[in-house]
Amino acid sequence: MRCGSKCFLVEMKRNGMTETIPVTARSPIGARKVIRNEYAENVEILVVKEEKRK
């Protein structure tokens, strides 16, 4: 974990199904990069939101 990292909820469409996955990154752009590297570049990312702490 890097300094300044936050938890983002990434909603993506994979294999015709919509999934929401938590990702730890510094910015929404970093969260998108993590998803593309992990799940392949042909995944359609719909929404990236910062998870609010309780």
N, C-alpha and C positions, 0 to 999 in steps of 0.2 A: 504494500500500500504506500502510495506516495503522499507527500505533504499537500494538503489542500484538496484531497480527493473526496468525492461525494458519491452517494448512491443514486443511480438513475434507473427508472423503469422504462425499458425499451419495448414498445409494442411492434411486432413484426409479423409479416405474413410469410409462412413457410409451408410448402406442400399443400397449399389451399386452406390452411388453418391459421387463425390469428393466435399468437402467443405473446405473453408478457413475461419478460425476463429481467431480473435485477442485475445491474452492471455497476461496478465500482470504477469511476474515472474522474478526471479533473473537470471535464467540460462535456457538454452534449456531443460535441464533435469527437472527442476521445471515446465516448460510449459507442458511437456509430462505428468507429474504427475497430473496436474490440469485437463487435458483433460481426462485422464483415470478415475479420481475420478468423474468427472461430467457426462461423456457420457458412462461409463461402460468400462470394461477392454478388451472387444472383438472388439473395434474400431481399425482399422489399421491406424497408423500415418505414413504418407508418408514423409513429410518435415517439419522442424521447422527452420524458418528464423527470424533473428532480423529485426524489422521494422526500416527503416532508417528515421530519423527526417529530415524535410525539412527546 
